[in-house]
């Protein structure tokens, strides 16, 4: 994929939110096709974060958490739940979001998200 200003901005947001270690791990030793795929995902998913607009990074983070939980994408939910300290989302806001998820997406989605959040917080506290 051609290196554009938009792709550079998307890469910057991705690193800011997910951290260098995660991004480096997903691209280390990648084949040309894997690099192209990562660039595509970055341009698409992270490009929407980098485009500006009325939503803040915090707002986008909460939305991604809600959407990934609603879709049952717990691996992606875990990734973004672990990034909340870099997006300005507080633990109290995540706790409240879990009630919204349970109410609008169902108890299984809310319970699964709660388990992930508990695990993320346990890992965070162990690393502190």
Secondary structure, DSSP 4 states (H G I P E B T S, - for coil): ----HHHHHHHHHHHHHH-HHHHHHHHTT--HHHHHHHHHHIIIIIHHHHT-SS--HHHHHHHHHHHHHHTT-HHHHHHHHTTHHHHT--HHHHHHHHHHHHHHH-HHHHHHHHHHHHHHHHHHHHH-
